[in-house]
């Protein structure tokens, strides 16, 4: 059974940095594409960054120049490096990864990790 396990969230002061990780297990397939979403209390889940299987990496305007999405095939892990964090970045962050399972492309979600930015 494929699982995505997230880590790296926590409490950080404004201006600080965090790196979120999303590791796939229970599969021999490599993450082919990955996206990060976030959801703040009372808000809808929003797309933060995406690295598609084909095409260019893209970011929400609110995080451009501060966040970087990447993946490391050898560790079957995706990352979200977050620099110069702001209060408004406080949210639960979710990874969404694509893997090839059973001959088809399938999407999986991580369990979410809390990021809290304090003043």
C-alpha positions in Angstrom: 0.0 0.0 0.0 1.4 3.3 -1.1 1.9 5.9 1.6 3.2 9.5 1.6 4.7 10.5 4.9 5.3 14.1 5.5 7.7 15.7 8.0 9.5 19.0 8.7 6.7 21.2 9.9 6.8 23.1 13.1 6.9 26.5 14.8 9.2 29.2 13.3 9.5 32.9 13.7 8.7 35.2 10.8 11.7 35.4 8.5 12.8 31.9 9.3 13.0 28.8 7.2 11.6 25.3 7.2 12.0 22.4 4.8 9.1 20.0 4.4 9.6 16.4 3.2 7.2 14.0 1.6 8.5 10.4 1.3 6.8 7.6 -0.7 6.8 4.1 0.8 5.2 0.8 -0.1 6.0 1.1 -3.7 8.8 0.4 -6.2 7.6 3.4 -8.3 9.4 6.7 -8.2 7.5 10.0 -7.6 7.0 11.4 -11.1 5.3 14.6 -10.1 4.6 16.4 -6.9 2.7 19.3 -5.6 2.3 21.0 -2.3 -1.0 22.5 -1.0 -1.9 24.3 2.2 -5.0 25.0 4.1 -5.3 27.6 6.8 -8.2 27.5 9.3 -11.5 28.5 7.7 -9.9 28.7 4.3 -10.0 26.5 1.2 -7.0 24.3 0.3 -4.8 26.2 -2.1 -2.0 25.1 -4.4 1.4 26.4 -3.3 3.8 24.8 -5.8 3.8 22.1 -8.4 6.5 20.1 -10.2 4.7 18.3 -13.0 5.8 15.1 -14.7 6.1 17.2 -17.9 6.3 20.9 -18.0 7.6 23.6 -15.8 7.6 24.1 -12.1 5.2 26.8 -10.9 4.3 28.6 -7.7 1.5 30.6 -6.2 2.2 34.3 -6.5 2.2 34.6 -2.7 5.3 32.3 -2.4 7.3 33.1 -5.5 10.9 33.8 -4.7 10.6 32.4 -1.2 9.6 28.7 -1.7 11.3 26.1 -3.8 9.9 22.7 -4.7 12.2 19.8 -5.6 12.4 16.0 -5.5 15.1 13.5 -5.0 14.6 10.3 -6.9 17.2 8.3 -4.9 15.2 8.9 -1.7 11.8 8.9 -3.4 11.1 12.1 -1.6 9.8 15.5 -2.5 10.6 18.7 -0.7 9.3 22.2 -0.1 12.0 24.6 1.0 10.3 27.6 2.6 12.4 30.7 3.3 11.5 34.2 4.7 8.3 32.8 6.2 5.5 35.1 6.9 2.6 35.0 9.3 0.2 34.3 6.5 2.1 31.1 5.6 0.7 29.5 8.7 -1.3 26.5 7.6 -1.4 22.7 7.3 0.7 21.7 4.3 -0.1 18.6 2.2 1.9 16.9 -0.4 0.2 15.4 -3.4 2.4 13.0 -5.5 2.0 11.0 -8.7 3.3 7.5 -9.0 2.8 4.8 -11.6 1.0 1.9 -10.0 -0.5 -1.0 -11.8 0.2 0.5 -15.2 -1.6 3.7 -14.5 -0.7 7.1 -13.0 -2.2 7.6 -9.6 -2.2 10.5 -7.2 -1.7 10.1 -3.4 -1.9 12.5 -0.5 0.3 13.0 2.5 -1.2 13.2 6.0 -0.4 16.9 6.3 2.1 18.8 8.5 1.4 21.9 10.5 3.5 25.0 9.8 3.0 27.9 12.3 4.8 31.2 11.8 5.0 33.5 14.8 5.8 37.2 15.1 
